[in-house]
Amino acid sequence: MWIEEENKLKRNLTFKDFKQAMAFMNTVADIAEEMDHHPWWSNVYNKITIELTTHDAGNTITDRDHKLARQIDVIYDSMKSE
Ligand SMILES: C[C@H](O)[C@H](O)[C@H]1CNC2=NC(N)=NC(=O)C2=N1
């Protein structure tokens, strides 16, 4: 699950394969645009590292980060069962 470190929420996710990781990123991208709140993330094959912090608040953790984190958990949990 998420850890709080260096004023960021951090989580590492693993997927079935690269395609599923990309599908996840595209789904989250839509949510991030709707929320106008965007992750810092990196992908290597079926693994994604995500860090959430709020730049507008001086790179601290705000409710916007927790809200996006919850949305990310919902999307990830829905894909794991695929
Ligand atoms: C101009 C734009 O609305 C702001 O820069 C938004 C965009 N996405 C953002 N994402 C994150 N993580 N933090 C922000 O403060 C933020 N601000």
PDB file of the backbone (N, CA, C, O) and the ligand in Angstrom, with CONECT records:
HET    LIG  A 101      17
ATOM      1  N   MET A   1       0.820  -1.207   0.000  1.00  0.00           N
ATOM      2  CA  MET A   1       0.000   0.000   0.000  1.00  0.00           C
ATOM      3  C   MET A   1       0.859   1.264   0.000  1.00  0.00           C
ATOM      4  O   MET A   1       2.068   1.176  -0.214  1.00  0.00           O
ATOM      5  N   TRP A   2       0.278   2.413   0.230  1.00  0.00           N
ATOM      6  CA  TRP A   2       0.983   3.697   0.158  1.00  0.00           C
ATOM      7  C   TRP A   2       1.856   3.932   1.387  1.00  0.00           C
ATOM      8  O   TRP A   2       1.479   3.614   2.514  1.00  0.00           O
ATOM      9  N   ILE A   3       3.024   4.493   1.135  1.00  0.00           N
ATOM     10  CA  ILE A   3       3.845   4.949   2.260  1.00  0.00           C
ATOM     11  C   ILE A   3       4.026   6.449   2.106  1.00  0.00           C
ATOM     12  O   ILE A   3       4.018   6.975   0.993  1.00  0.00           O
ATOM     13  N   GLU A   4       4.191   7.139   3.243  1.00  0.00           N
ATOM     14  CA  GLU A   4       4.474   8.582   3.211  1.00  0.00           C
ATOM     15  C   GLU A   4       5.963   8.763   3.437  1.00  0.00           C
ATOM     16  O   GLU A   4       6.509   8.348   4.459  1.00  0.00           O
ATOM     17  N   GLU A   5       6.611   9.392   2.462  1.00  0.00           N
ATOM     18  CA  GLU A   5       8.074   9.557   2.554  1.00  0.00           C
ATOM     19  C   GLU A   5       8.434  10.818   1.795  1.00  0.00           C
ATOM     20  O   GLU A   5       7.952  11.033   0.682  1.00  0.00           O
ATOM     21  N   GLU A   6       9.269  11.649   2.380  1.00  0.00           N
ATOM     22  CA  GLU A   6       9.750  12.875   1.705  1.00  0.00           C
ATOM     23  C   GLU A   6       8.589  13.724   1.180  1.00  0.00           C
ATOM     24  O   GLU A   6       8.631  14.217   0.053  1.00  0.00           O
ATOM     25  N   ASN A   7       7.551  13.889   2.008  1.00  0.00           N
ATOM     26  CA  ASN A   7       6.363  14.689   1.637  1.00  0.00           C
ATOM     27  C   ASN A   7       5.677  14.172   0.375  1.00  0.00           C
ATOM     28  O   ASN A   7       5.108  14.942  -0.399  1.00  0.00           O
ATOM     29  N   LYS A   8       5.741  12.855   0.181  1.00  0.00           N
ATOM     30  CA  LYS A   8       5.056  12.233  -0.962  1.00  0.00           C
ATOM     31  C   LYS A   8       4.357  10.960  -0.492  1.00  0.00           C
ATOM     32  O   LYS A   8       4.802  10.287   0.438  1.00  0.00           O
ATOM     33  N   LEU A   9       3.236  10.650  -1.172  1.00  0.00           N
ATOM     34  CA  LEU A   9       2.626   9.321  -1.039  1.00  0.00           C
ATOM     35  C   LEU A   9       3.275   8.460  -2.106  1.00  0.00           C
ATOM     36  O   LEU A   9       3.323   8.847  -3.274  1.00  0.00           O
ATOM     37  N   LYS A  10       3.777   7.290  -1.716  1.00  0.00           N
ATOM     38  CA  LYS A  10       4.472   6.428  -2.672  1.00  0.00           C
ATOM     39  C   LYS A  10       3.865   5.028  -2.668  1.00  0.00           C
ATOM     40  O   LYS A  10       3.509   4.495  -1.617  1.00  0.00           O
ATOM     41  N   ARG A  11       3.753   4.441  -3.864  1.00  0.00           N
ATOM     42  CA  ARG A  11       3.282   3.061  -3.977  1.00  0.00           C
ATOM     43  C   ARG A  11       3.885   2.433  -5.229  1.00  0.00           C
ATOM     44  O   ARG A  11       4.001   3.075  -6.272  1.00  0.00           O
ATOM     45  N   ASN A  12       4.265   1.163  -5.102  1.00  0.00           N
ATOM     46  CA  ASN A  12       4.760   0.388  -6.251  1.00  0.00           C
ATOM     47  C   ASN A  12       3.693  -0.629  -6.645  1.00  0.00           C
ATOM     48  O   ASN A  12       3.166  -1.342  -5.792  1.00  0.00           O
ATOM     49  N   LEU A  13       3.373  -0.694  -7.941  1.00  0.00           N
ATOM     50  CA  LEU A  13       2.338  -1.594  -8.446  1.00  0.00           C
ATOM     51  C   LEU A  13       2.924  -2.552  -9.476  1.00  0.00           C
ATOM     52  O   LEU A  13       3.808  -2.194 -10.255  1.00  0.00           O
ATOM     53  N   THR A  14       2.404  -3.788  -9.457  1.00  0.00           N
ATOM     54  CA  THR A  14       2.839  -4.802 -10.422  1.00  0.00           C
ATOM     55  C   THR A  14       1.628  -5.295 -11.205  1.00  0.00           C
ATOM     56  O   THR A  14       0.555  -5.518 -10.644  1.00  0.00           O
ATOM     57  N   PHE A  15       1.821  -5.462 -12.522  1.00  0.00           N
ATOM     58  CA  PHE A  15       0.725  -5.873 -13.401  1.00  0.00           C
ATOM     59  C   PHE A  15       1.069  -7.181 -14.122  1.00  0.00           C
ATOM     60  O   PHE A  15       2.200  -7.665 -14.088  1.00  0.00           O
ATOM     61  N   LYS A  16       0.033  -7.730 -14.777  1.00  0.00           N
ATOM     62  CA  LYS A  16       0.213  -9.003 -15.507  1.00  0.00           C
ATOM     63  C   LYS A  16       1.310  -8.854 -16.561  1.00  0.00           C
ATOM     64  O   LYS A  16       2.156  -9.733 -16.730  1.00  0.00           O
ATOM     65  N   ASP A  17       1.274  -7.716 -17.266  1.00  0.00           N
ATOM     66  CA  ASP A  17       2.245  -7.506 -18.356  1.00  0.00           C
ATOM     67  C   ASP A  17       2.291  -6.015 -18.684  1.00  0.00           C
ATOM     68  O   ASP A  17       1.648  -5.194 -18.029  1.00  0.00           O
ATOM     69  N   PHE A  18       3.067  -5.691 -19.711  1.00  0.00           N
ATOM     70  CA  PHE A  18       3.242  -4.279 -20.082  1.00  0.00           C
ATOM     71  C   PHE A  18       1.924  -3.665 -20.530  1.00  0.00           C
ATOM     72  O   PHE A  18       1.613  -2.527 -20.178  1.00  0.00           O
ATOM     73  N   LYS A  19       1.153  -4.412 -21.303  1.00  0.00           N
ATOM     74  CA  LYS A  19      -0.109  -3.874 -21.842  1.00  0.00           C
ATOM     75  C   LYS A  19      -1.048  -3.468 -20.708  1.00  0.00           C
ATOM     76  O   LYS A  19      -1.688  -2.418 -20.759  1.00  0.00           O
ATOM     77  N   GLN A  20      -1.117  -4.326 -19.674  1.00  0.00           N
ATOM     78  CA  GLN A  20      -2.013  -4.001 -18.559  1.00  0.00           C
ATOM     79  C   GLN A  20      -1.501  -2.774 -17.809  1.00  0.00           C
ATOM     80  O   GLN A  20      -2.295  -1.954 -17.348  1.00  0.00           O
ATOM     81  N   ALA A  21      -0.191  -2.647 -17.686  1.00  0.00           N
ATOM     82  CA  ALA A  21       0.382  -1.466 -17.013  1.00  0.00           C
ATOM     83  C   ALA A  21       0.025  -0.202 -17.795  1.00  0.00           C
ATOM     84  O   ALA A  21      -0.313   0.824 -17.205  1.00  0.00           O
ATOM     85  N   MET A  22       0.103  -0.282 -19.115  1.00  0.00           N
ATOM     86  CA  MET A  22      -0.231   0.876 -19.951  1.00  0.00           C
ATOM     87  C   MET A  22      -1.730   1.196 -19.886  1.00  0.00           C
ATOM     88  O   MET A  22      -2.123   2.363 -19.881  1.00  0.00           O
ATOM     89  N   ALA A  23      -2.551   0.159 -19.835  1.00  0.00           N
ATOM     90  CA  ALA A  23      -4.001   0.389 -19.723  1.00  0.00           C
ATOM     91  C   ALA A  23      -4.305   1.101 -18.411  1.00  0.00           C
ATOM     92  O   ALA A  23      -5.136   2.008 -18.357  1.00  0.00           O
ATOM     93  N   PHE A  24      -3.616   0.675 -17.354  1.00  0.00           N
ATOM     94  CA  PHE A  24      -3.788   1.317 -16.038  1.00  0.00           C
ATOM     95  C   PHE A  24      -3.395   2.781 -16.120  1.00  0.00           C
ATOM     96  O   PHE A  24      -4.134   3.646 -15.648  1.00  0.00           O
ATOM     97  N   MET A  25      -2.237   3.075 -16.714  1.00  0.00           N
ATOM     98  CA  MET A  25      -1.758   4.463 -16.778  1.00  0.00           C
ATOM     99  C   MET A  25      -2.722   5.326 -17.584  1.00  0.00           C
ATOM    100  O   MET A  25      -2.969   6.481 -17.234  1.00  0.00           O
ATOM    101  N   ASN A  26      -3.260   4.775 -18.647  1.00  0.00           N
ATOM    102  CA  ASN A  26      -4.199   5.560 -19.457  1.00  0.00           C
ATOM    103  C   ASN A  26      -5.503   5.842 -18.692  1.00  0.00           C
ATOM    104  O   ASN A  26      -6.084   6.922 -18.803  1.00  0.00           O
ATOM    105  N   THR A  27      -5.939   4.857 -17.923  1.00  0.00           N
ATOM    106  CA  THR A  27      -7.167   5.054 -17.131  1.00  0.00           C
ATOM    107  C   THR A  27      -6.936   6.101 -16.048  1.00  0.00           C
ATOM    108  O   THR A  27      -7.758   6.995 -15.847  1.00  0.00           O
ATOM    109  N   VAL A  28      -5.806   5.978 -15.355  1.00  0.00           N
ATOM    110  CA  VAL A  28      -5.491   6.958 -14.298  1.00  0.00           C
ATOM    111  C   VAL A  28      -5.300   8.345 -14.911  1.00  0.00           C
ATOM    112  O   VAL A  28      -5.663   9.352 -14.302  1.00  0.00           O
ATOM    113  N   ALA A  29      -4.735   8.395 -16.105  1.00  0.00           N
ATOM    114  CA  ALA A  29      -4.494   9.698 -16.750  1.00  0.00           C
ATOM    115  C   ALA A  29      -5.813  10.464 -16.921  1.00  0.00           C
ATOM    116  O   ALA A  29      -5.867  11.678 -16.723  1.00  0.00           O
ATOM    117  N   ASP A  30      -6.858   9.746 -17.285  1.00  0.00           N
ATOM    118  CA  ASP A  30      -8.167  10.411 -17.450  1.00  0.00           C
ATOM    119  C   ASP A  30      -8.650  10.997 -16.118  1.00  0.00           C
ATOM    120  O   ASP A  30      -9.149  12.121 -16.060  1.00  0.00           O
ATOM    121  N   ILE A  31      -8.489  10.207 -15.053  1.00  0.00           N
ATOM    122  CA  ILE A  31      -8.912  10.659 -13.709  1.00  0.00           C
ATOM    123  C   ILE A  31      -8.064  11.868 -13.282  1.00  0.00           C
ATOM    124  O   ILE A  31      -8.585  12.840 -12.736  1.00  0.00           O
ATOM    125  N   ALA A  32      -6.783  11.791 -13.532  1.00  0.00           N
ATOM    126  CA  ALA A  32      -5.869  12.882 -13.147  1.00  0.00           C
ATOM    127  C   ALA A  32      -6.261  14.169 -13.864  1.00  0.00           C
ATOM    128  O   ALA A  32      -6.241  15.249 -13.273  1.00  0.00           O
ATOM    129  N   GLU A  33      -6.617  14.048 -15.132  1.00  0.00           N
ATOM    130  CA  GLU A  33      -7.040  15.235 -15.884  1.00  0.00           C
ATOM    131  C   GLU A  33      -8.339  15.794 -15.297  1.00  0.00           C
ATOM    132  O   GLU A  33      -8.484  17.005 -15.129  1.00  0.00           O
ATOM    133  N   GLU A  34      -9.271  14.903 -14.989  1.00  0.00           N
ATOM    134  CA  GLU A  34     -10.552  15.367 -14.391  1.00  0.00           C
ATOM    135  C   GLU A  34     -10.301  16.103 -13.080  1.00  0.00           C
ATOM    136  O   GLU A  34     -10.933  17.117 -12.786  1.00  0.00           O
ATOM    137  N   MET A  35      -9.364  15.567 -12.300  1.00  0.00           N
ATOM    138  CA  MET A  35      -9.074  16.156 -10.972  1.00  0.00           C
ATOM    139  C   MET A  35      -8.115  17.328 -11.071  1.00  0.00           C
ATOM    140  O   MET A  35      -7.929  18.073 -10.109  1.00  0.00           O
ATOM    141  N   ASP A  36      -7.502  17.489 -12.251  1.00  0.00           N
ATOM    142  CA  ASP A  36      -6.399  18.451 -12.408  1.00  0.00           C
ATOM    143  C   ASP A  36      -5.345  18.218 -11.331  1.00  0.00           C
ATOM    144  O   ASP A  36      -4.849  19.152 -10.702  1.00  0.00           O
ATOM    145  N   HIS A  37      -5.022  16.942 -11.141  1.00  0.00           N
ATOM    146  CA  HIS A  37      -4.002  16.565 -10.152  1.00  0.00           C
ATOM    147  C   HIS A  37      -3.266  15.363 -10.721  1.00  0.00           C
ATOM    148  O   HIS A  37      -3.877  14.326 -10.978  1.00  0.00           O
ATOM    149  N   HIS A  38      -1.971  15.491 -10.918  1.00  0.00           N
ATOM    150  CA  HIS A  38      -1.230  14.520 -11.723  1.00  0.00           C
ATOM    151  C   HIS A  38      -0.122  13.825 -10.945  1.00  0.00           C
ATOM    152  O   HIS A  38       0.558  14.449 -10.131  1.00  0.00           O
ATOM    153  N   PRO A  39       0.055  12.550 -11.194  1.00  0.00           N
ATOM    154  CA  PRO A  39       1.106  11.793 -10.486  1.00  0.00           C
ATOM    155  C   PRO A  39       2.479  11.997 -11.102  1.00  0.00           C
ATOM    156  O   PRO A  39       2.616  12.334 -12.278  1.00  0.00           O
ATOM    157  N   TRP A  40       3.492  11.782 -10.267  1.00  0.00           N
ATOM    158  CA  TRP A  40       4.820  11.541 -10.806  1.00  0.00           C
ATOM    159  C   TRP A  40       4.931  10.045 -10.839  1.00  0.00           C
ATOM    160  O   TRP A  40       4.774   9.404  -9.800  1.00  0.00           O
ATOM    161  N   TRP A  41       5.198   9.450 -11.997  1.00  0.00           N
ATOM    162  CA  TRP A  41       5.245   7.987 -12.048  1.00  0.00           C
ATOM    163  C   TRP A  41       6.267   7.536 -13.083  1.00  0.00           C
ATOM    164  O   TRP A  41       6.626   8.265 -14.007  1.00  0.00           O
ATOM    165  N   SER A  42       6.742   6.239 -12.874  1.00  0.00           N
ATOM    166  CA  SER A  42       7.659   5.646 -13.850  1.00  0.00           C
ATOM    167  C   SER A  42       7.207   4.211 -14.092  1.00  0.00           C
ATOM    168  O   SER A  42       6.628   3.557 -13.225  1.00  0.00           O
ATOM    169  N   ASN A  43       7.499   3.747 -15.317  1.00  0.00           N
ATOM    170  CA  ASN A  43       7.080   2.375 -15.690  1.00  0.00           C
ATOM    171  C   ASN A  43       8.256   1.617 -16.275  1.00  0.00           C
ATOM    172  O   ASN A  43       8.979   2.123 -17.133  1.00  0.00           O
ATOM    173  N   VAL A  44       8.439   0.369 -15.785  1.00  0.00           N
ATOM    174  CA  VAL A  44       9.381  -0.555 -16.413  1.00  0.00           C
ATOM    175  C   VAL A  44       8.620  -1.847 -16.631  1.00  0.00           C
ATOM    176  O   VAL A  44       8.286  -2.545 -15.674  1.00  0.00           O
ATOM    177  N   TYR A  45       8.342  -2.172 -17.898  1.00  0.00           N
ATOM    178  CA  TYR A  45       7.597  -3.379 -18.292  1.00  0.00           C
ATOM    179  C   TYR A  45       6.271  -3.479 -17.518  1.00  0.00           C
ATOM    180  O   TYR A  45       5.340  -2.739 -17.837  1.00  0.00           O
ATOM    181  N   ASN A  46       6.147  -4.371 -16.507  1.00  0.00           N
ATOM    182  CA  ASN A  46       4.852  -4.551 -15.815  1.00  0.00           C
ATOM    183  C   ASN A  46       4.831  -3.904 -14.444  1.00  0.00           C
ATOM    184  O   ASN A  46       3.973  -4.213 -13.618  1.00  0.00           O
ATOM    185  N   LYS A  47       5.795  -2.988 -14.197  1.00  0.00           N
ATOM    186  CA  LYS A  47       5.865  -2.353 -12.879  1.00  0.00           C
ATOM    187  C   LYS A  47       5.729  -0.836 -13.018  1.00  0.00           C
ATOM    188  O   LYS A  47       6.279  -0.226 -13.936  1.00  0.00           O
ATOM    189  N   ILE A  48       4.981  -0.244 -12.081  1.00  0.00           N
ATOM    190  CA  ILE A  48       4.812   1.210 -12.056  1.00  0.00           C
ATOM    191  C   ILE A  48       5.102   1.704 -10.644  1.00  0.00           C
ATOM    192  O   ILE A  48       4.592   1.170  -9.659  1.00  0.00           O
ATOM    193  N   THR A  49       5.934   2.737 -10.577  1.00  0.00           N
ATOM    194  CA  THR A  49       6.203   3.425  -9.309  1.00  0.00           C
ATOM    195  C   THR A  49       5.467   4.747  -9.351  1.00  0.00           C
ATOM    196  O   THR A  49       5.605   5.502 -10.313  1.00  0.00           O
ATOM    197  N   ILE A  50       4.679   5.041  -8.313  1.00  0.00           N
ATOM    198  CA  ILE A  50       3.885   6.281  -8.287  1.00  0.00           C
ATOM    199  C   ILE A  50       4.254   7.093  -7.053  1.00  0.00           C
ATOM    200  O   ILE A  50       4.400   6.561  -5.952  1.00  0.00           O
ATOM    201  N   GLU A  51       4.402   8.398  -7.268  1.00  0.00           N
ATOM    202  CA  GLU A  51       4.599   9.330  -6.160  1.00  0.00           C
ATOM    203  C   GLU A  51       3.597  10.463  -6.320  1.00  0.00           C
ATOM    204  O   GLU A  51       3.441  11.020  -7.406  1.00  0.00           O
ATOM    205  N   LEU A  52       2.908  10.803  -5.205  1.00  0.00           N
ATOM    206  CA  LEU A  52       1.905  11.878  -5.249  1.00  0.00           C
ATOM    207  C   LEU A  52       2.283  12.976  -4.268  1.00  0.00           C
ATOM    208  O   LEU A  52       2.521  12.713  -3.089  1.00  0.00           O
ATOM    209  N   THR A  53       2.335  14.191  -4.755  1.00  0.00           N
ATOM    210  CA  THR A  53       2.529  15.346  -3.897  1.00  0.00           C
ATOM    211  C   THR A  53       1.873  16.536  -4.592  1.00  0.00           C
ATOM    212  O   THR A  53       1.613  16.490  -5.795  1.00  0.00           O
ATOM    213  N   THR A  54       1.603  17.605  -3.832  1.00  0.00           N
ATOM    214  CA  THR A  54       0.907  18.755  -4.438  1.00  0.00           C
ATOM    215  C   THR A  54       1.890  19.894  -4.643  1.00  0.00           C
ATOM    216  O   THR A  54       2.358  20.513  -3.687  1.00  0.00           O
ATOM    217  N   HIS A  55       2.198  20.164  -5.921  1.00  0.00           N
ATOM    218  CA  HIS A  55       3.192  21.218  -6.221  1.00  0.00           C
ATOM    219  C   HIS A  55       2.682  22.575  -5.752  1.00  0.00           C
ATOM    220  O   HIS A  55       3.433  23.381  -5.202  1.00  0.00           O
ATOM    221  N   ASP A  56       1.363  22.816  -5.983  1.00  0.00           N
ATOM    222  CA  ASP A  56       0.798  24.134  -5.645  1.00  0.00           C
ATOM    223  C   ASP A  56       0.876  24.413  -4.157  1.00  0.00           C
ATOM    224  O   ASP A  56       0.778  25.567  -3.740  1.00  0.00           O
ATOM    225  N   ALA A  57       1.049  23.386  -3.356  1.00  0.00           N
ATOM    226  CA  ALA A  57       1.138  23.568  -1.892  1.00  0.00           C
ATOM    227  C   ALA A  57       2.580  23.441  -1.437  1.00  0.00           C
ATOM    228  O   ALA A  57       2.854  23.148  -0.273  1.00  0.00           O
ATOM    229  N   GLY A  58       3.502  23.665  -2.370  1.00  0.00           N
ATOM    230  CA  GLY A  58       4.924  23.611  -2.013  1.00  0.00           C
ATOM    231  C   GLY A  58       5.438  22.198  -1.853  1.00  0.00           C
ATOM    232  O   GLY A  58       6.293  21.928  -1.009  1.00  0.00           O
ATOM    233  N   ASN A  59       4.905  21.280  -2.682  1.00  0.00           N
ATOM    234  CA  ASN A  59       5.338  19.869  -2.634  1.00  0.00           C
ATOM    235  C   ASN A  59       5.134  19.251  -1.250  1.00  0.00           C
ATOM    236  O   ASN A  59       6.040  18.692  -0.633  1.00  0.00           O
ATOM    237  N   THR A  60       3.880  19.391  -0.806  1.00  0.00           N
ATOM    238  CA  THR A  60       3.476  18.674   0.413  1.00  0.00           C
ATOM    239  C   THR A  60       2.282  17.785   0.066  1.00  0.00           C
ATOM    240  O   THR A  60       1.680  17.916  -0.999  1.00  0.00           O
ATOM    241  N   ILE A  61       1.956  16.883   0.985  1.00  0.00           N
ATOM    242  CA  ILE A  61       0.817  15.979   0.771  1.00  0.00           C
ATOM    243  C   ILE A  61      -0.464  16.710   1.181  1.00  0.00           C
ATOM    244  O   ILE A  61      -0.567  17.226   2.293  1.00  0.00           O
ATOM    245  N   THR A  62      -1.437  16.746   0.269  1.00  0.00           N
ATOM    246  CA  THR A  62      -2.723  17.381   0.582  1.00  0.00           C
ATOM    247  C   THR A  62      -3.855  16.383   0.334  1.00  0.00           C
ATOM    248  O   THR A  62      -3.619  15.249  -0.083  1.00  0.00           O
ATOM    249  N   ASP A  63      -5.086  16.825   0.596  1.00  0.00           N
ATOM    250  CA  ASP A  63      -6.250  15.948   0.356  1.00  0.00           C
ATOM    251  C   ASP A  63      -6.328  15.527  -1.095  1.00  0.00           C
ATOM    252  O   ASP A  63      -6.828  14.445  -1.403  1.00  0.00           O
ATOM    253  N   ARG A  64      -5.839  16.372  -1.993  1.00  0.00           N
ATOM    254  CA  ARG A  64      -5.884  16.026  -3.422  1.00  0.00           C
ATOM    255  C   ARG A  64      -5.036  14.773  -3.693  1.00  0.00           C
ATOM    256  O   ARG A  64      -5.391  13.946  -4.534  1.00  0.00           O
ATOM    257  N   ASP A  65      -3.937  14.645  -2.985  1.00  0.00           N
ATOM    258  CA  ASP A  65      -3.093  13.460  -3.157  1.00  0.00           C
ATOM    259  C   ASP A  65      -3.779  12.218  -2.610  1.00  0.00           C
ATOM    260  O   ASP A  65      -3.748  11.155  -3.230  1.00  0.00           O
ATOM    261  N   HIS A  66      -4.398  12.362  -1.443  1.00  0.00           N
ATOM    262  CA  HIS A  66      -5.121  11.224  -0.848  1.00  0.00           C
ATOM    263  C   HIS A  66      -6.295  10.820  -1.727  1.00  0.00           C
ATOM    264  O   HIS A  66      -6.590   9.635  -1.880  1.00  0.00           O
ATOM    265  N   LYS A  67      -6.970  11.825  -2.310  1.00  0.00           N
ATOM    266  CA  LYS A  67      -8.122  11.523  -3.170  1.00  0.00           C
ATOM    267  C   LYS A  67      -7.667  10.777  -4.431  1.00  0.00           C
ATOM    268  O   LYS A  67      -8.291   9.795  -4.833  1.00  0.00           O
ATOM    269  N   LEU A  68      -6.601  11.236  -5.041  1.00  0.00           N
ATOM    270  CA  LEU A  68      -6.078  10.554  -6.248  1.00  0.00           C
ATOM    271  C   LEU A  68      -5.569   9.168  -5.881  1.00  0.00           C
ATOM    272  O   LEU A  68      -5.747   8.222  -6.648  1.00  0.00           O
ATOM    273  N   ALA A  69      -4.942   9.037  -4.725  1.00  0.00           N
ATOM    274  CA  ALA A  69      -4.442   7.726  -4.284  1.00  0.00           C
ATOM    275  C   ALA A  69      -5.591   6.735  -4.147  1.00  0.00           C
ATOM    276  O   ALA A  69      -5.464   5.571  -4.527  1.00  0.00           O
ATOM    277  N   ARG A  70      -6.707   7.196  -3.605  1.00  0.00           N
ATOM    278  CA  ARG A  70      -7.876   6.305  -3.437  1.00  0.00           C
ATOM    279  C   ARG A  70      -8.406   5.881  -4.812  1.00  0.00           C
ATOM    280  O   ARG A  70      -8.786   4.728  -5.015  1.00  0.00           O
ATOM    281  N   GLN A  71      -8.424   6.833  -5.747  1.00  0.00           N
ATOM    282  CA  GLN A  71      -8.889   6.495  -7.101  1.00  0.00           C
ATOM    283  C   GLN A  71      -7.938   5.477  -7.749  1.00  0.00           C
ATOM    284  O   GLN A  71      -8.378   4.541  -8.417  1.00  0.00           O
ATOM    285  N   ILE A  72      -6.656   5.670  -7.543  1.00  0.00           N
ATOM    286  CA  ILE A  72      -5.661   4.737  -8.098  1.00  0.00           C
ATOM    287  C   ILE A  72      -5.870   3.344  -7.514  1.00  0.00           C
ATOM    288  O   ILE A  72      -5.786   2.354  -8.241  1.00  0.00           O
ATOM    289  N   ASP A  73      -6.140   3.251  -6.216  1.00  0.00           N
ATOM    290  CA  ASP A  73      -6.380   1.947  -5.575  1.00  0.00           C
ATOM    291  C   ASP A  73      -7.593   1.255  -6.189  1.00  0.00           C
ATOM    292  O   ASP A  73      -7.562   0.050  -6.439  1.00  0.00           O
ATOM    293  N   VAL A  74      -8.659   2.013  -6.430  1.00  0.00           N
ATOM    294  CA  VAL A  74      -9.887   1.437  -7.015  1.00  0.00           C
ATOM    295  C   VAL A  74      -9.587   0.870  -8.401  1.00  0.00           C
ATOM    296  O   VAL A  74      -9.990  -0.246  -8.728  1.00  0.00           O
ATOM    297  N   ILE A  75      -8.878   1.653  -9.206  1.00  0.00           N
ATOM    298  CA  ILE A  75      -8.569   1.205 -10.581  1.00  0.00           C
ATOM    299  C   ILE A  75      -7.656  -0.014 -10.545  1.00  0.00           C
ATOM    300  O   ILE A  75      -7.868  -0.978 -11.281  1.00  0.00           O
ATOM    301  N   TYR A  76      -6.622   0.031  -9.673  1.00  0.00           N
ATOM    302  CA  TYR A  76      -5.686  -1.097  -9.581  1.00  0.00           C
ATOM    303  C   TYR A  76      -6.416  -2.356  -9.131  1.00  0.00           C
ATOM    304  O   TYR A  76      -6.238  -3.421  -9.721  1.00  0.00           O
ATOM    305  N   ASP A  77      -7.240  -2.242  -8.085  1.00  0.00           N
ATOM    306  CA  ASP A  77      -7.973  -3.411  -7.573  1.00  0.00           C
ATOM    307  C   ASP A  77      -8.908  -3.974  -8.641  1.00  0.00           C
ATOM    308  O   ASP A  77      -9.079  -5.189  -8.740  1.00  0.00           O
ATOM    309  N   SER A  78      -9.510  -3.097  -9.436  1.00  0.00           N
ATOM    310  CA  SER A  78     -10.444  -3.589 -10.479  1.00  0.00           C
ATOM    311  C   SER A  78      -9.681  -4.313 -11.583  1.00  0.00           C
ATOM    312  O   SER A  78     -10.232  -5.202 -12.232  1.00  0.00           O
ATOM    313  N   MET A  79      -8.403  -3.939 -11.806  1.00  0.00           N
ATOM    314  CA  MET A  79      -7.629  -4.582 -12.882  1.00  0.00           C
ATOM    315  C   MET A  79      -7.003  -5.883 -12.413  1.00  0.00           C
ATOM    316  O   MET A  79      -6.793  -6.800 -13.207  1.00  0.00           O
ATOM    317  N   LYS A  80      -6.705  -5.962 -11.115  1.00  0.00           N
ATOM    318  CA  LYS A  80      -6.046  -7.185 -10.609  1.00  0.00           C
ATOM    319  C   LYS A  80      -6.930  -8.402 -10.835  1.00  0.00           C
ATOM    320  O   LYS A  80      -6.445  -9.519 -11.015  1.00  0.00           O
ATOM    321  N   SER A  81      -8.259  -8.158 -10.822  1.00  0.00           N
ATOM    322  CA  SER A  81      -9.149  -9.323 -10.950  1.00  0.00           C
ATOM    323  C   SER A  81      -9.315  -9.743 -12.411  1.00  0.00           C
ATOM    324  O   SER A  81      -9.973 -10.741 -12.703  1.00  0.00           O
ATOM    325  N   GLU A  82      -8.710  -8.971 -13.334  1.00  0.00           N
ATOM    326  CA  GLU A  82      -8.846  -9.306 -14.779  1.00  0.00           C
ATOM    327  C   GLU A  82      -7.961 -10.489 -15.162  1.00  0.00           C
ATOM    328  O   GLU A  82      -7.949 -10.902 -16.321  1.00  0.00           O
TER     329      GLU A  82
HETATM  330  C1  LIG A 101      -2.089  24.757 -13.580  1.00  0.00           C
HETATM  331  C2  LIG A 101      -2.534  23.389 -13.065  1.00  0.00           C
HETATM  332  O1  LIG A 101      -3.899  23.449 -12.723  1.00  0.00           O
HETATM  333  C3  LIG A 101      -1.765  23.072 -11.782  1.00  0.00           C
HETATM  334  O2  LIG A 101      -0.387  23.116 -12.074  1.00  0.00           O
HETATM  335  C4  LIG A 101      -2.113  21.660 -11.258  1.00  0.00           C
HETATM  336  C5  LIG A 101      -1.792  20.567 -12.253  1.00  0.00           C
HETATM  337  N1  LIG A 101      -1.576  19.263 -11.655  1.00  0.00           N
HETATM  338  C6  LIG A 101      -1.075  19.155 -10.410  1.00  0.00           C
HETATM  339  N2  LIG A 101      -0.642  17.968  -9.945  1.00  0.00           N
HETATM  340  C7  LIG A 101      -0.064  17.849  -8.738  1.00  0.00           C
HETATM  341  N3  LIG A 101       0.378  16.656  -8.305  1.00  0.00           N
HETATM  342  N4  LIG A 101       0.071  18.914  -7.956  1.00  0.00           N
HETATM  343  C8  LIG A 101      -0.341  20.142  -8.291  1.00  0.00           C
HETATM  344  O3  LIG A 101      -0.194  21.103  -7.508  1.00  0.00           O
HETATM  345  C9  LIG A 101      -0.959  20.308  -9.586  1.00  0.00           C
HETATM  346  N5  LIG A 101      -1.395  21.490 -10.009  1.00  0.00           N
CONECT  330  331
CONECT  331  330  332  333
CONECT  332  331
CONECT  333  331  334  335
CONECT  334  333
CONECT  335  333  336  346
CONECT  336  335  337
CONECT  337  336  338
CONECT  338  337  339  345
CONECT  339  338  340
CONECT  340  339  341  342
CONECT  341  340
CONECT  342  340  343
CONECT  343  342  344  345
CONECT  344  343
CONECT  345  338  343  346
CONECT  346  335  345
END
